[in-house]
Amino acid sequence: MCILSIDFLSVQHGVALEVSSGDIIQKHGERNSEEKPRIENQIIELVQSILSEADINQSTITDVLVTAGPGSFTGARIGIAAVQGFFQGSTIRAHAINTLDGMISYGKKINGNHQRLITAAVQTRKPEWIVDVGTGVQSYGSDEWKSFDRNSSLFLHGDIPEGLDEDLIYRCDDGLAECLIEVFREDKKENNPCEINELQPLYYGNLYTS
């Protein structure tokens, strides 16, 4: 089994490849640059680069994982379209991984043995976040953060909510590609595969406030 993981919703896009030996290779795109390539071009370049480094070809990959949302809906559509184009005609198994699950996995790695509650939040609008508080996914506006549990570690994509101490917050701007593999390994039965052309962004429109 050879697993390719692609995160195109973080500030710094990244890919990770787990080869048959269990070793994982990671690569990240450019964080900020006026000459930063378009998302879809950067994703394909990263995939080609990591396959070359591992000295394997596209046909060796058995599963491809992608961050499918929540996050930038446009970014998810562009990223998924790029992946579908690259693997067009392939029989590869595709898996849409929830960005929040990847962030929580990242939080577990950062927290180590500390028994702090991990909360993951992705900003989708201003000021609005989709938040996984451990008991379910909710929509947070500015007011909801007033009751945020200060004993929790917040792993965040987006702006820091007003009134929160920065020492509670970890910025999840990169590093999620490897964590998607962890999520896949932990919840393999729940991550039902689909054909590559059936991948769709995860959209939480029903949670948005007016």
NUDRENKE-307710 format. One line per 8 residues: their letters; for each residue z, y, x of N, C-alpha, C, O. Coordinates in nm, 2 decimals. Last residue first. Layout:
% residues N
a = Z Y X Z Y X Z Y X Z Y X  ... .
This chain:
% residues 210
stylngyy = 0.99 3.37 -2.69 0.88 3.46 -2.73 0.89 3.59 -2.65 0.81 3.68 -2.67  1.02 3.11 -2.44 1.08 3.20 -2.54 0.97 3.30 -2.58 0.87 3.31 -2.50  0.89 2.78 -2.40 0.89 2.92 -2.37 0.95 3.00 -2.48 0.93 2.97 -2.60  0.88 2.52 -2.46 1.01 2.57 -2.42 1.01 2.72 -2.40 1.12 2.78 -2.40  0.62 2.45 -2.51 0.71 2.44 -2.63 0.85 2.50 -2.59 0.93 2.52 -2.68  0.50 2.45 -2.26 0.48 2.57 -2.35 0.58 2.57 -2.47 0.61 2.67 -2.52  0.50 2.31 -2.03 0.62 2.32 -2.11 0.62 2.43 -2.20 0.71 2.50 -2.22  0.28 2.07 -1.90 0.29 2.21 -1.95 0.41 2.21 -2.05 0.42 2.12 -2.14 .
lpqlenie = 0.13 1.92 -1.63 0.24 1.91 -1.72 0.27 2.05 -1.77 0.29 2.14 -1.69  -0.23 1.86 -1.60 -0.10 1.93 -1.57 0.00 1.91 -1.67 -0.03 1.89 -1.79  -0.36 1.53 -1.57 -0.35 1.65 -1.65 -0.22 1.73 -1.60 -0.13 1.66 -1.56  -0.60 1.27 -1.49 -0.48 1.35 -1.45 -0.48 1.48 -1.53 -0.59 1.55 -1.55  -0.82 1.13 -1.54 -0.73 1.15 -1.65 -0.61 1.23 -1.62 -0.53 1.26 -1.70  -0.96 1.07 -1.32 -1.02 1.17 -1.40 -0.93 1.20 -1.53 -0.97 1.29 -1.61  -0.81 0.86 -1.21 -0.81 0.99 -1.14 -0.86 1.10 -1.23 -0.81 1.21 -1.23  -0.62 0.68 -1.45 -0.75 0.70 -1.38 -0.75 0.84 -1.32 -0.69 0.93 -1.38 .
cpnnekkd = -0.27 0.64 -1.39 -0.38 0.67 -1.48 -0.51 0.67 -1.39 -0.50 0.68 -1.27  0.05 0.48 -1.39 -0.07 0.53 -1.33 -0.18 0.56 -1.43 -0.17 0.50 -1.54  0.37 0.58 -1.48 0.26 0.50 -1.52 0.13 0.56 -1.46 0.10 0.68 -1.47  0.65 0.60 -1.37 0.53 0.68 -1.33 0.41 0.60 -1.35 0.34 0.55 -1.26  0.84 0.42 -1.43 0.82 0.53 -1.53 0.69 0.61 -1.49 0.64 0.68 -1.58  0.85 0.24 -1.22 0.81 0.19 -1.36 0.78 0.30 -1.46 0.70 0.28 -1.55  0.93 0.41 -1.01 0.79 0.35 -1.01 0.75 0.30 -1.15 0.64 0.32 -1.19  1.13 0.58 -0.93 1.10 0.57 -1.07 0.96 0.51 -1.09 0.89 0.55 -1.18 .
erfveilc = 1.15 0.57 -0.65 1.27 0.55 -0.73 1.24 0.52 -0.88 1.31 0.44 -0.94  0.89 0.62 -0.56 0.96 0.49 -0.52 1.08 0.46 -0.61 1.10 0.35 -0.65  0.85 0.87 -0.66 0.76 0.76 -0.70 0.83 0.62 -0.67 0.82 0.53 -0.75  1.04 1.02 -0.53 1.04 1.01 -0.67 0.96 0.89 -0.72 1.01 0.81 -0.81  0.94 0.99 -0.27 1.07 0.94 -0.30 1.08 0.92 -0.45 1.14 0.82 -0.50  0.70 1.12 -0.29 0.69 0.98 -0.26 0.83 0.91 -0.29 0.83 0.80 -0.35  0.79 1.38 -0.33 0.72 1.31 -0.44 0.71 1.16 -0.42 0.71 1.08 -0.51  0.89 1.44 -0.08 0.98 1.41 -0.19 0.91 1.35 -0.31 0.98 1.27 -0.38 .
ealgddcr = 0.66 1.51 0.06 0.73 1.38 0.10 0.83 1.34 -0.02 0.84 1.22 -0.04  0.60 1.75 -0.08 0.50 1.64 -0.08 0.57 1.50 -0.04 0.55 1.40 -0.11  0.79 1.95 -0.05 0.79 1.86 -0.17 0.70 1.74 -0.16 0.73 1.64 -0.23  0.78 2.13 0.16 0.85 2.01 0.18 0.85 1.91 0.06 0.91 1.81 0.07  0.84 2.47 0.04 0.76 2.36 0.10 0.84 2.23 0.11 0.95 2.23 0.06  1.01 2.62 -0.10 0.88 2.68 -0.08 0.78 2.58 -0.01 0.66 2.60 -0.01  1.27 2.63 -0.25 1.18 2.52 -0.23 1.04 2.56 -0.22 0.96 2.55 -0.30  1.56 2.79 -0.13 1.42 2.81 -0.17 1.33 2.69 -0.14 1.33 2.64 -0.03 .
yildedlg = 1.87 2.76 -0.27 1.78 2.70 -0.17 1.64 2.73 -0.22 1.61 2.70 -0.33  2.17 2.93 -0.35 2.03 2.91 -0.37 1.96 2.86 -0.25 1.97 2.90 -0.14  2.41 3.03 -0.31 2.40 2.92 -0.40 2.26 2.86 -0.41 2.24 2.75 -0.46  2.39 3.26 -0.17 2.44 3.14 -0.10 2.44 3.02 -0.18 2.47 2.91 -0.14  2.31 3.46 -0.34 2.21 3.39 -0.27 2.26 3.27 -0.19 2.18 3.18 -0.16  2.45 3.46 -0.67 2.47 3.48 -0.52 2.37 3.40 -0.45 2.34 3.28 -0.48  2.29 3.62 -0.94 2.33 3.50 -0.87 2.35 3.53 -0.72 2.27 3.60 -0.66  2.19 3.86 -1.05 2.34 3.83 -1.06 2.38 3.70 -1.00 2.50 3.68 -0.99 .
epidghlf = 1.87 3.75 -1.14 1.96 3.87 -1.12 2.11 3.82 -1.14 2.14 3.75 -1.24  1.72 3.48 -0.98 1.77 3.54 -1.10 1.88 3.65 -1.07 1.96 3.63 -0.98  1.47 3.51 -0.74 1.61 3.48 -0.76 1.66 3.55 -0.88 1.64 3.67 -0.90  1.14 3.39 -0.83 1.23 3.50 -0.80 1.38 3.45 -0.82 1.40 3.37 -0.90  1.04 3.06 -0.71 1.02 3.19 -0.78 1.12 3.29 -0.74 1.19 3.27 -0.64  1.20 2.76 -0.73 1.07 2.82 -0.70 1.06 2.95 -0.78 1.07 2.95 -0.90  1.51 2.64 -0.60 1.44 2.74 -0.68 1.29 2.76 -0.63 1.27 2.77 -0.51  1.80 2.48 -0.66 1.68 2.47 -0.58 1.57 2.54 -0.66 1.54 2.50 -0.78 .
lssnrdfs = 2.14 2.55 -0.65 2.02 2.58 -0.72 1.90 2.57 -0.63 1.89 2.64 -0.53  2.43 2.36 -0.69 2.33 2.41 -0.59 2.20 2.43 -0.66 2.15 2.33 -0.72  2.72 2.45 -0.87 2.59 2.39 -0.86 2.51 2.45 -0.75 2.52 2.56 -0.72  2.93 2.60 -0.93 2.96 2.49 -0.84 2.83 2.41 -0.82 2.83 2.30 -0.76  2.86 2.79 -1.11 2.86 2.83 -0.97 2.89 2.72 -0.87 2.89 2.74 -0.75  2.65 2.74 -1.37 2.76 2.68 -1.30 2.76 2.71 -1.16 2.67 2.67 -1.08  2.56 3.02 -1.57 2.52 2.92 -1.47 2.64 2.87 -1.39 2.73 2.95 -1.35  2.57 3.22 -1.75 2.67 3.11 -1.77 2.64 2.99 -1.67 2.68 2.88 -1.68 .
kwedsgys = 2.37 3.39 -1.69 2.51 3.44 -1.68 2.61 3.33 -1.69 2.73 3.34 -1.64  2.13 3.28 -1.73 2.19 3.26 -1.60 2.33 3.31 -1.59 2.40 3.28 -1.49  2.06 3.36 -1.99 2.11 3.23 -1.97 2.17 3.21 -1.83 2.26 3.12 -1.82  1.94 3.62 -1.96 2.08 3.61 -2.01 2.14 3.47 -1.99 2.26 3.46 -1.96  1.68 3.59 -1.86 1.78 3.65 -1.78 1.92 3.62 -1.83 2.01 3.61 -1.75  1.60 3.25 -1.98 1.57 3.39 -1.96 1.68 3.45 -1.87 1.76 3.38 -1.82  1.51 2.92 -1.94 1.61 3.02 -1.91 1.54 3.16 -1.90 1.44 3.18 -1.83  1.46 2.62 -2.11 1.40 2.75 -2.07 1.51 2.85 -2.05 1.60 2.86 -2.14 .
qvgtgvdv = 1.53 2.29 -1.98 1.55 2.40 -2.07 1.48 2.52 -2.02 1.44 2.53 -1.91  1.57 1.94 -1.97 1.49 2.06 -1.93 1.51 2.17 -2.03 1.49 2.14 -2.15  1.89 1.77 -1.91 1.76 1.80 -1.98 1.70 1.92 -1.93 1.76 2.00 -1.85  2.10 1.75 -1.75 2.11 1.70 -1.89 1.99 1.72 -1.97 1.99 1.69 -2.09  2.02 1.88 -1.52 2.08 1.74 -1.51 2.10 1.67 -1.65 2.11 1.55 -1.65  1.88 2.11 -1.56 2.03 2.12 -1.53 2.10 1.98 -1.53 2.22 1.98 -1.53  1.59 2.24 -1.49 1.65 2.10 -1.51 1.79 2.11 -1.47 1.82 2.12 -1.35  1.41 2.51 -1.63 1.53 2.46 -1.55 1.57 2.32 -1.59 1.58 2.29 -1.71 .
iwepkrtq = 1.18 2.75 -1.60 1.20 2.62 -1.66 1.30 2.55 -1.57 1.28 2.54 -1.45  1.23 3.10 -1.65 1.23 2.98 -1.56 1.24 2.86 -1.65 1.30 2.86 -1.75  1.14 3.44 -1.67 1.16 3.31 -1.73 1.14 3.20 -1.64 1.05 3.20 -1.55  1.07 3.76 -1.71 1.17 3.68 -1.63 1.19 3.55 -1.71 1.27 3.55 -1.80  0.78 3.62 -1.60 0.88 3.71 -1.56 0.94 3.77 -1.68 0.87 3.83 -1.76  0.72 3.26 -1.59 0.69 3.39 -1.63 0.79 3.49 -1.57 0.89 3.44 -1.51  0.82 3.05 -1.44 0.69 3.04 -1.50 0.63 3.17 -1.55 0.51 3.19 -1.56  1.01 2.93 -1.18 0.97 3.04 -1.25 0.83 3.03 -1.31 0.74 3.00 -1.23 .
vaatilrq = 1.20 2.64 -1.19 1.07 2.69 -1.15 1.04 2.81 -1.24 1.04 2.80 -1.36  1.49 2.48 -1.06 1.43 2.58 -1.15 1.30 2.63 -1.10 1.28 2.66 -0.98  1.74 2.24 -1.06 1.61 2.28 -1.01 1.55 2.38 -1.11 1.56 2.36 -1.24  2.06 2.17 -0.94 1.98 2.23 -1.05 1.85 2.27 -0.99 1.85 2.33 -0.88  2.30 1.93 -0.87 2.18 1.99 -0.83 2.10 2.04 -0.95 2.08 1.96 -1.04  2.65 1.94 -0.80 2.54 1.93 -0.90 2.42 2.00 -0.85 2.42 2.11 -0.80  2.77 1.80 -0.50 2.74 1.92 -0.58 2.63 1.88 -0.68 2.54 1.81 -0.65  2.89 1.63 -0.30 2.88 1.59 -0.44 2.87 1.71 -0.53 2.94 1.73 -0.63 .
hngnikkg = 2.73 1.57 0.00 2.81 1.66 -0.08 2.78 1.63 -0.23 2.67 1.62 -0.27  2.57 1.41 0.16 2.68 1.34 0.09 2.77 1.44 0.00 2.86 1.39 -0.06  2.29 1.60 0.12 2.35 1.49 0.19 2.45 1.42 0.10 2.43 1.39 -0.01  2.15 1.83 0.04 2.29 1.82 0.01 2.36 1.71 0.08 2.48 1.71 0.11  1.88 1.76 0.11 1.95 1.88 0.17 2.10 1.87 0.16 2.18 1.90 0.25  1.83 1.54 -0.05 1.82 1.53 0.09 1.89 1.64 0.16 1.96 1.62 0.27  1.87 1.65 -0.30 1.96 1.54 -0.26 1.95 1.52 -0.11 2.05 1.49 -0.05  1.66 1.83 -0.31 1.80 1.88 -0.31 1.90 1.77 -0.27 1.99 1.80 -0.20 .
ysimgdlt = 1.44 1.67 -0.33 1.46 1.76 -0.21 1.60 1.80 -0.20 1.66 1.80 -0.09  1.49 1.57 -0.58 1.49 1.48 -0.47 1.51 1.55 -0.34 1.58 1.51 -0.25  1.45 1.81 -0.72 1.59 1.74 -0.72 1.60 1.64 -0.61 1.70 1.63 -0.55  1.18 1.85 -0.67 1.28 1.95 -0.62 1.42 1.89 -0.62 1.50 1.92 -0.53  1.06 1.64 -0.81 1.05 1.65 -0.66 1.15 1.74 -0.60 1.20 1.72 -0.49  1.14 1.71 -1.07 1.19 1.58 -1.01 1.18 1.58 -0.86 1.27 1.54 -0.78  0.99 1.94 -1.10 1.14 1.95 -1.10 1.20 1.82 -1.04 1.30 1.83 -0.97  0.73 1.85 -1.11 0.77 1.93 -0.99 0.93 1.94 -0.99 0.98 1.93 -0.88 .
niaharit = 0.65 1.52 -1.19 0.71 1.64 -1.24 0.77 1.72 -1.12 0.84 1.67 -1.03  0.34 1.38 -1.10 0.48 1.39 -1.08 0.54 1.52 -1.12 0.48 1.63 -1.09  0.09 1.17 -1.20 0.14 1.31 -1.22 0.29 1.32 -1.21 0.36 1.26 -1.29  -0.10 0.95 -1.02 0.03 0.97 -1.08 0.06 1.12 -1.08 0.06 1.19 -0.98  -0.37 0.71 -1.00 -0.32 0.85 -0.99 -0.19 0.87 -1.07 -0.17 0.80 -1.17  -0.52 0.46 -0.80 -0.42 0.49 -0.91 -0.36 0.63 -0.89 -0.32 0.67 -0.78  -0.87 0.45 -0.74 -0.73 0.48 -0.69 -0.64 0.50 -0.81 -0.69 0.56 -0.92  -1.13 0.40 -0.76 -1.04 0.32 -0.85 -0.90 0.35 -0.81 -0.81 0.27 -0.86 .
sgqffgqv = -1.36 0.68 -0.75 -1.26 0.59 -0.68 -1.18 0.52 -0.79 -1.16 0.57 -0.90  -1.51 0.88 -0.86 -1.57 0.74 -0.85 -1.48 0.64 -0.79 -1.51 0.52 -0.78  -1.36 1.13 -0.66 -1.45 1.09 -0.77 -1.52 0.96 -0.75 -1.56 0.93 -0.64  -1.18 1.24 -0.50 -1.17 1.09 -0.52 -1.26 1.05 -0.63 -1.24 0.94 -0.69  -1.25 1.51 -0.50 -1.24 1.44 -0.37 -1.25 1.29 -0.39 -1.31 1.21 -0.31  -1.22 1.58 -0.77 -1.35 1.59 -0.70 -1.36 1.50 -0.57 -1.46 1.44 -0.54  -0.95 1.54 -0.81 -1.04 1.46 -0.88 -1.18 1.46 -0.82 -1.25 1.36 -0.81  -0.85 1.74 -0.64 -0.82 1.60 -0.61 -0.92 1.51 -0.68 -0.96 1.41 -0.62 .
aaigirag = -0.95 1.97 -0.77 -0.99 1.94 -0.63 -0.97 1.80 -0.60 -1.05 1.73 -0.53  -0.82 1.95 -1.02 -0.96 1.94 -1.01 -1.01 1.91 -0.87 -1.11 1.83 -0.86  -0.55 1.98 -0.93 -0.59 1.85 -0.99 -0.75 1.84 -0.98 -0.80 1.73 -0.95  -0.57 2.25 -0.85 -0.53 2.15 -0.76 -0.58 2.01 -0.80 -0.63 1.93 -0.73  -0.64 2.39 -1.09 -0.73 2.39 -0.97 -0.70 2.28 -0.87 -0.79 2.22 -0.82  -0.42 2.32 -1.25 -0.55 2.28 -1.29 -0.65 2.28 -1.17 -0.73 2.19 -1.16  -0.20 2.43 -1.10 -0.21 2.29 -1.13 -0.35 2.24 -1.16 -0.39 2.14 -1.12  -0.27 2.70 -1.11 -0.27 2.63 -0.98 -0.27 2.48 -1.00 -0.34 2.41 -0.92 .
tfsgpgat = -0.25 2.75 -1.38 -0.38 2.76 -1.32 -0.38 2.69 -1.19 -0.48 2.62 -1.15  0.03 2.71 -1.41 -0.07 2.62 -1.48 -0.21 2.63 -1.42 -0.27 2.53 -1.41  0.27 2.71 -1.18 0.15 2.78 -1.21 0.05 2.68 -1.28 0.00 2.59 -1.22  0.51 2.50 -1.33 0.47 2.59 -1.22 0.35 2.66 -1.27 0.33 2.68 -1.39  0.63 2.16 -1.40 0.60 2.30 -1.43 0.57 2.38 -1.31 0.60 2.34 -1.19  0.34 2.00 -1.25 0.40 2.11 -1.32 0.55 2.07 -1.35 0.58 1.95 -1.33  0.24 1.81 -1.08 0.16 1.85 -1.20 0.22 1.95 -1.29 0.16 1.99 -1.39  0.19 1.71 -0.76 0.28 1.80 -0.84 0.20 1.85 -0.96 0.10 1.92 -0.94 .
vlvdtits = 0.06 1.38 -0.74 0.04 1.52 -0.74 0.15 1.59 -0.81 0.20 1.54 -0.91  -0.04 1.09 -0.55 0.07 1.16 -0.63 0.04 1.31 -0.63 0.01 1.36 -0.52  -0.23 0.80 -0.54 -0.23 0.95 -0.51 -0.13 1.01 -0.61 -0.14 0.99 -0.73  -0.26 0.48 -0.40 -0.20 0.57 -0.50 -0.20 0.71 -0.45 -0.18 0.74 -0.33  -0.41 0.36 -0.20 -0.39 0.29 -0.32 -0.34 0.38 -0.43 -0.37 0.35 -0.55  -0.64 0.42 0.06 -0.53 0.48 -0.02 -0.53 0.40 -0.16 -0.63 0.38 -0.22  -0.86 0.33 0.18 -0.74 0.26 0.21 -0.63 0.30 0.12 -0.53 0.23 0.10  -1.08 0.49 0.13 -1.07 0.37 0.05 -0.94 0.29 0.07 -0.90 0.20 0.00 .
qnidaesl = -1.06 0.70 0.32 -1.02 0.72 0.18 -1.00 0.60 0.10 -0.91 0.59 0.02  -0.94 0.55 0.63 -1.03 0.62 0.55 -0.98 0.63 0.40 -0.88 0.57 0.37  -0.72 0.64 0.91 -0.76 0.56 0.80 -0.86 0.63 0.71 -0.88 0.75 0.73  -0.58 0.78 1.11 -0.70 0.69 1.14 -0.72 0.59 1.03 -0.74 0.47 1.06  -0.40 0.97 1.07 -0.36 0.84 1.05 -0.46 0.73 1.09 -0.43 0.61 1.09  -0.57 1.19 1.12 -0.46 1.17 1.21 -0.41 1.03 1.20 -0.37 0.96 1.30  -0.75 1.16 0.90 -0.80 1.15 1.04 -0.68 1.12 1.13 -0.70 1.04 1.22  -0.57 1.21 0.69 -0.64 1.08 0.70 -0.69 1.06 0.84 -0.69 0.95 0.89 .
isqvleii = -0.51 1.48 0.74 -0.40 1.37 0.75 -0.46 1.23 0.76 -0.40 1.14 0.82  -0.75 1.61 0.71 -0.68 1.61 0.84 -0.58 1.50 0.85 -0.57 1.44 0.96  -0.81 1.56 0.44 -0.90 1.51 0.55 -0.84 1.51 0.68 -0.85 1.41 0.76  -0.60 1.70 0.33 -0.62 1.56 0.30 -0.70 1.50 0.41 -0.67 1.39 0.47  -0.65 1.96 0.42 -0.52 1.90 0.46 -0.54 1.74 0.44 -0.49 1.67 0.52  -0.89 2.02 0.30 -0.88 2.02 0.44 -0.76 1.95 0.49 -0.76 1.87 0.59  -0.82 2.00 0.03 -0.91 1.90 0.08 -0.91 1.90 0.23 -0.91 1.79 0.29  -0.64 2.23 0.02 -0.60 2.09 -0.02 -0.69 1.99 0.04 -0.64 1.89 0.11 .
qneirpke = -0.81 2.44 0.08 -0.70 2.41 0.17 -0.65 2.26 0.14 -0.61 2.19 0.24  -0.98 2.44 -0.14 -1.03 2.42 0.00 -0.92 2.37 0.09 -0.94 2.28 0.17  -0.80 2.51 -0.35 -0.88 2.38 -0.35 -0.94 2.34 -0.21 -0.94 2.23 -0.18  -0.70 2.76 -0.26 -0.62 2.65 -0.28 -0.69 2.51 -0.27 -0.66 2.42 -0.20  -0.89 2.93 0.00 -0.86 2.90 -0.14 -0.78 2.77 -0.16 -0.80 2.68 -0.07  -0.73 3.02 0.31 -0.84 2.97 0.23 -0.79 2.94 0.08 -0.67 2.94 0.05  -0.61 3.33 0.43 -0.57 3.20 0.38 -0.68 3.14 0.29 -0.73 3.21 0.20  -0.64 3.57 0.55 -0.75 3.48 0.56 -0.72 3.34 0.50 -0.80 3.25 0.53 .
esnreghk = -0.40 3.68 0.52 -0.50 3.75 0.45 -0.63 3.66 0.45 -0.71 3.67 0.36  -0.13 3.45 0.46 -0.24 3.50 0.55 -0.34 3.57 0.47 -0.38 3.52 0.36  0.14 3.24 0.45 0.09 3.37 0.41 -0.01 3.42 0.51 0.01 3.43 0.63  0.12 2.96 0.52 0.22 3.01 0.42 0.16 3.15 0.37 0.14 3.16 0.24  -0.12 2.70 0.53 -0.08 2.83 0.58 0.01 2.90 0.47 -0.02 2.89 0.35  -0.01 2.37 0.46 -0.11 2.47 0.47 -0.04 2.60 0.53 0.07 2.60 0.56  0.12 2.08 0.64 0.14 2.20 0.55 0.03 2.30 0.57 -0.03 2.31 0.68  0.17 1.73 0.65 0.10 1.85 0.69 0.12 1.96 0.59 0.12 1.93 0.47 .
qiidgssv = 0.33 1.42 0.75 0.32 1.54 0.67 0.24 1.65 0.73 0.23 1.66 0.85  0.36 1.07 0.73 0.30 1.19 0.80 0.30 1.30 0.71 0.26 1.28 0.59  0.58 0.81 0.74 0.53 0.92 0.66 0.48 1.03 0.75 0.56 1.07 0.84  0.59 0.45 0.76 0.60 0.58 0.82 0.53 0.68 0.74 0.43 0.66 0.67  0.53 0.21 0.65 0.64 0.28 0.59 0.66 0.42 0.65 0.74 0.50 0.60  0.30 0.08 0.72 0.42 0.05 0.80 0.55 0.12 0.74 0.66 0.09 0.78  0.10 0.18 0.56 0.15 0.05 0.53 0.28 0.01 0.60 0.36 -0.07 0.56  0.20 0.53 0.52 0.11 0.42 0.55 0.18 0.29 0.54 0.29 0.29 0.50 .
elavghqv = 0.21 0.81 0.33 0.29 0.69 0.37 0.20 0.58 0.39 0.13 0.53 0.30  0.15 1.14 0.37 0.09 1.01 0.37 0.18 0.91 0.41 0.23 0.91 0.53  0.15 1.46 0.21 0.22 1.36 0.29 0.15 1.23 0.27 0.10 1.20 0.16  0.07 1.81 0.21 0.04 1.67 0.18 0.12 1.58 0.27 0.17 1.62 0.37  0.12 2.14 0.07 0.14 2.03 0.17 0.09 1.90 0.12 0.08 1.88 0.00  0.15 2.50 0.05 0.09 2.37 0.00 0.11 2.26 0.11 0.11 2.29 0.23  0.39 2.71 0.01 0.32 2.65 0.12 0.27 2.51 0.08 0.35 2.42 0.07  0.49 2.74 -0.25 0.43 2.85 -0.18 0.34 2.81 -0.06 0.24 2.86 -0.04 .
slfdisli = 0.38 2.45 -0.45 0.48 2.53 -0.37 0.41 2.64 -0.30 0.28 2.65 -0.29  0.17 2.32 -0.57 0.24 2.42 -0.65 0.35 2.50 -0.57 0.40 2.60 -0.62  0.06 2.11 -0.45 -0.02 2.23 -0.45 0.05 2.34 -0.53 -0.02 2.44 -0.56  0.12 1.83 -0.28 0.19 1.94 -0.35 0.11 2.07 -0.34 0.10 2.12 -0.23  0.04 1.50 -0.28 -0.02 1.63 -0.26 0.06 1.73 -0.35 0.08 1.71 -0.47  0.04 1.19 -0.11 0.11 1.28 -0.20 0.06 1.42 -0.17 0.05 1.46 -0.05  -0.08 0.86 -0.09 -0.10 1.00 -0.05 -0.04 1.09 -0.16 -0.05 1.07 -0.28  0.01 0.55 0.03 0.04 0.65 -0.07 0.01 0.79 -0.02 0.06 0.83 0.09 .
cm = -0.08 0.22 0.05 -0.09 0.35 0.13 -0.09 0.46 0.02 -0.18 0.47 -0.06  0.00 -0.12 0.08 0.00 0.00 0.00 0.00 0.12 0.09 0.07 0.13 0.19 .
